[in-house]
Amino acid sequence: MTLCTSRQLVPTKELLKKALKGKYALGAYNVNNMELLQAIVEAGQELKAPLILQVSAGARKYANETYLIKLVEAALESSDIPIALHLDHGEDFEICKACIDGGFSSVMIDGSKHTFQENIVITKKVVEYAHERGVSVEAELGRLAGVEDNISVSEKDAIYTNPNEAREFIEKTGVDSLAIAIGTSHGAYKFKGEAKLDFERLAEIQKAVGYDYPLVLHGASSVPEELVKMCNDNGADIKGSKGVPEEMFTQATQLGVAKINVDTDLRLALTGAIRKCFKENPAEFDPRKYLGPARQAVKDIVKHKIKVFGTDGKA
């Protein structure tokens, strides 16, 4: 299935280059269904912000890639802002190839589970195939902290991105952007104690790879207390969650981060609004009556993120 629309998707390389120069970050928002996509695009359109729509392997399996492609076509036709369609965490060459052939303007090959040399080989293969077709490529070096419990100092050094390896990796693969590990993690439980990112390491990475090279921050949802409270007040059991404080994003964008991934915050907004609707209206069974408010809640959080990242008015 390929995109069929008069307006084209934009490669992330182009968007990130502008973001890097302007010292702001592109929000990359994960899409799983129609309501999420509508909310994200409407928020971007209203604030005249370029967007990166992200689709994970799980989303492709859940929604069917054909449906997602058609939704993205509708988004392009109903807006005039720059939009990139990005594969999030592609695990192998075959998945990346399928998305490239299907019309995605950007893919991520996540070879971080492999050895350094194996990661280089698989990433270079994806880069060569993608670049021949005008598609941007993101890779990952290091593994996000917090995935494993009881991380010792030596283990921390092993999973955090090494600046010298980052430079070598980029030189040998030609990859367009690099996701780095400096202390974030996926999900709603990013920190056990004080939220802390290794900005000293980030500065070293930026110096090593060059000040004109875009870095990517994964696991960067803020997990707003008000969204968690809305979920919990309406029957959820989300305890001890803690995300990335928003003031840290400003510092990150000054140190080369040009793309920030957001997924958990969208899920919290969607879930909280639906739970609230069911609690207040237990007899409700019309999907429009609970998915409508949920879509608005996601739109509100995306508009907030756009302003935090400094992307408003940059379309």
C-alpha positions in Angstrom: 0.0 0.0 0.0 1.4 3.4 -1.0 0.4 7.0 -0.4 -1.9 8.5 -3.1 -2.3 12.2 -2.5 -1.4 15.4 -4.3 0.5 16.7 -1.2 3.7 14.9 -0.2 5.1 13.8 3.1 8.4 15.6 4.2 11.5 13.6 5.1 12.5 14.1 8.7 16.0 15.1 7.7 14.6 18.4 6.3 12.5 19.1 9.3 15.2 18.3 11.8 17.8 20.5 10.0 15.5 23.5 10.4 14.8 22.6 14.1 18.5 22.3 14.9 19.2 25.7 13.4 16.2 27.3 15.2 17.0 25.6 18.5 13.6 24.0 18.9 12.5 20.4 18.7 10.1 18.5 16.5 7.5 16.6 18.5 7.2 13.0 17.2 3.8 11.7 18.2 2.7 8.1 18.1 -0.4 7.2 16.1 -2.5 4.1 16.7 -6.0 5.1 15.5 -8.1 7.8 13.8 -8.8 9.9 16.9 -5.1 10.2 17.8 -4.2 11.2 14.3 -7.0 13.7 14.0 -6.0 15.3 17.4 -2.3 15.6 16.5 -2.9 17.0 13.1 -5.6 19.5 14.2 -3.2 20.7 17.0 -0.4 21.2 14.5 -2.6 22.9 12.0 -4.0 25.4 14.5 -0.6 26.3 15.8 1.1 26.1 12.4 3.6 23.5 13.6 5.4 20.9 11.5 4.7 17.4 12.7 6.2 13.9 12.8 3.6 11.2 12.9 5.1 8.0 14.3 3.9 4.5 13.7 5.3 1.6 15.7 5.3 -2.1 14.8 2.5 -2.6 17.3 0.5 0.2 15.7 0.9 -1.4 12.2 -0.3 -4.7 13.6 -3.2 -3.2 15.5 -4.6 -0.8 12.9 -3.4 -2.4 9.7 -0.9 -0.4 7.7 -3.4 0.2 4.9 -5.8 1.9 7.2 -3.0 4.0 8.7 -1.8 5.1 5.2 -5.3 6.2 4.3 -5.6 8.2 7.5 -2.3 9.9 6.8 -3.6 10.7 3.2 -6.6 12.4 4.8 -4.4 14.3 7.2 -2.3 15.6 4.2 -5.4 16.6 2.3 -7.0 18.4 5.2 -3.9 20.4 6.3 -1.2 22.6 4.9 1.6 22.0 7.5 4.7 19.9 6.8 4.1 16.3 7.9 6.5 13.4 8.1 5.5 9.8 8.5 8.0 7.9 10.5 8.5 4.2 11.5 9.2 4.0 15.2 11.6 1.3 16.3 11.9 -0.8 13.2 13.5 -4.0 14.4 15.0 -5.2 11.1 15.7 -4.3 7.5 12.6 -6.0 6.2 10.2 -3.9 8.3 12.1 -0.7 7.3 12.0 -1.7 3.6 8.2 -2.4 3.8 7.6 1.0 5.2 9.9 2.7 2.7 8.2 1.0 -0.2 4.8 1.9 1.4 5.4 5.6 1.3 6.9 6.5 4.7 9.2 9.5 4.5 11.3 8.3 7.4 12.2 5.1 9.2 14.0 4.2 12.4 16.2 1.1 12.4 16.7 0.1 16.0 19.7 -2.1 16.2 20.6 -1.2 19.8 20.0 -4.8 20.9 22.9 -5.9 18.7 26.6 -5.4 19.1 28.1 -2.1 18.0 29.5 -3.6 14.8 26.2 -5.5 14.0 24.3 -2.3 14.6 26.5 -0.5 12.1 26.0 -3.2 9.4 22.2 -3.3 9.7 21.9 0.5 9.9 24.1 1.0 6.9 22.0 -1.4 4.9 18.8 0.5 5.7 20.4 3.9 5.0 21.6 2.8 1.6 18.1 1.5 0.6 16.3 4.5 2.1 18.6 7.3 0.7 18.2 5.9 -2.8 14.5 6.6 -2.4 14.7 10.0 -0.6 13.7 8.6 2.8 15.4 9.7 6.0 16.8 7.2 8.6 17.1 7.4 12.4 19.1 4.8 14.4 19.7 4.2 18.1 22.9 3.8 20.0 22.8 2.8 23.6 19.7 1.5 25.5 17.4 3.6 27.5 18.0 3.7 31.2 15.3 2.4 33.5 14.4 -0.6 31.3 16.4 -2.8 33.7 16.2 -2.5 37.5 19.2 -2.0 39.9 21.5 -0.4 37.3 25.0 -0.1 38.7 27.6 2.5 37.6 29.4 0.1 35.3 26.1 -1.0 33.7 25.1 2.7 33.3 28.2 3.3 31.3 27.5 0.3 29.1 23.9 1.3 28.2 24.3 5.0 27.9 25.5 6.3 24.6 29.2 6.7 24.2 30.2 10.0 22.5 33.1 8.5 20.6 31.1 5.5 19.4 28.3 7.9 18.3 30.7 9.7 16.0 32.1 6.5 14.6 28.6 5.1 14.1 27.4 8.1 12.2 30.5 8.2 10.0 30.3 4.5 9.1 26.5 4.4 8.5 25.6 7.8 7.1 22.4 7.8 9.3 20.5 11.1 9.3 19.7 11.3 13.0 20.6 9.4 16.1 18.5 8.4 19.2 20.8 8.6 22.2 20.4 7.2 25.8 21.0 9.8 28.5 18.6 8.7 31.2 15.1 8.6 29.8 13.0 5.4 29.5 9.8 4.3 27.9 6.5 4.2 29.7 5.0 6.1 32.6 7.7 5.1 35.2 10.8 6.9 34.0 12.5 7.7 37.3 12.4 6.1 40.8 13.7 9.2 42.5 14.7 12.6 41.3 14.3 13.1 37.6 17.8 13.4 36.2 19.2 13.4 32.6 22.9 13.2 31.8 23.3 16.6 30.1 27.1 16.5 30.5 27.1 13.3 28.4 24.7 14.9 25.9 27.1 17.9 25.5 29.9 15.5 24.9 27.9 13.6 22.3 27.0 16.9 20.6 30.6 17.9 20.5 31.7 14.5 19.1 29.1 14.3 16.3 29.0 17.9 15.4 26.8 20.9 16.3 24.9 20.5 13.0 23.9 16.9 13.6 20.3 16.2 14.9 20.0 14.0 18.0 16.8 12.3 19.2 15.3 11.9 22.6 13.1 8.8 23.1 11.0 8.1 26.2 10.5 11.8 26.7 6.8 12.0 27.9 6.4 14.3 30.9 3.6 12.1 32.5 1.7 15.2 33.7 0.3 14.8 37.2 -3.1 16.1 36.2 -3.4 13.5 33.5 -2.4 10.7 35.9 -4.9 12.1 38.5 -7.7 12.2 35.9 -7.0 8.5 35.2 -6.8 7.5 38.9 -9.8 9.6 39.9 -11.8 7.6 37.4 -10.8 4.1 38.3 -7.2 3.7 37.1 -4.4 2.5 39.3 -1.3 4.3 38.1 1.0 4.8 41.0 4.5 6.2 41.3 4.7 7.4 37.8 7.2 10.1 36.9 8.2 11.6 33.6 10.7 14.1 32.2 10.3 17.6 33.6 9.4 20.0 30.8 12.2 22.5 31.6 14.7 19.8 30.7 13.5 19.9 27.1 14.7 23.5 26.7 18.2 22.5 27.8 18.2 19.5 25.5 17.3 21.5 22.5 20.4 23.7 23.2 22.5 20.6 23.1 21.5 19.2 19.7 18.2 17.4 20.4 15.9 18.2 17.5 13.3 15.4 17.8 11.4 14.5 21.0 9.2 11.4 21.1 5.8 11.6 22.8 3.6 8.6 23.3 2.7 7.9 27.0 1.3 11.4 27.5 -1.1 10.9 24.6 -2.2 7.5 26.1 -2.8 9.1 29.5 -4.9 11.9 28.0 -7.0 9.5 25.9 -7.5 7.0 28.7 -8.3 9.7 31.3 -11.0 11.3 29.2 -12.6 8.0 28.4 -12.6 6.8 32.0 -14.1 10.2 33.1 -16.9 9.8 30.6 -17.7 6.3 31.7 -17.7 7.2 35.4 -19.9 10.2 34.9 -22.1 8.5 32.3 -22.2 4.8 33.1 -25.0 4.2 30.7 -23.2 5.7 27.7 -22.4 3.3 24.9 -22.1 5.7 21.9 -18.4 5.7 20.9 -18.7 9.2 19.6 -19.7 10.4 23.1 -16.5 9.2 24.7 -14.0 9.2 21.8 -14.9 12.8 21.0 -13.8 14.1 24.4 -10.8 11.8 24.3 -9.7 13.2 21.0 -10.0 16.7 22.4 -7.9 15.8 25.4 -5.1 14.5 23.1 -5.4 17.6 21.0 -4.9 19.8 24.1 -1.8 17.9 25.3 -0.3 18.0 21.8 -0.9 21.8 21.6 0.8 22.1 24.9 3.8 20.0 23.7 4.1 22.1 20.6 4.5 25.2 22.6 6.9 23.6 25.1 9.1 22.3 22.2 9.0 25.7 20.5 7.5 24.4 17.3 4.5 26.7 17.1 4.6 29.0 14.1 7.5 27.0 12.4 5.4 25.4 9.6 
